Amino acid sequence: MPLRRAEVTGHAWERFVTRWEGQRPPCFRRALLQIMAEAQEEDLGYGQVLRLLKNRMQPARYFITEHWRFVTNEEVTVILTIERPYRRGTIKSQKKKRRQKS
């Protein structure tokens, strides 16, 4: 469990709570710990290079579950943010259609 000892920043906590979908869990902390225990390191390939450039060359590591991605510092001591992963072919990753001019 590589994320077990990582500190969760206030930003990451806020993102986790606001991005929760469905019924609220009785305890967000317990839910987060369970999800963190399931996370496996992810190789974003080319996407990792793009994120490195976007984040001012700050290296990061990525851990994923079925519905969550954890972005950590390189040492995996701090969870910087928690996001929903976008996968090709899902509704969330589809580009928005442009409105036709009338």
Secondary structure, 3 states (H helix, E strand, C coil): CCCCCCEECHHHHHHHHHCCCCCCCCCHHHHHHHHHHHCEEECCCHHHHHHHHHCCCCCEEEEECCCCEEEEECCCCEEEEEECCCCCCCHHHCCCCCCCCC
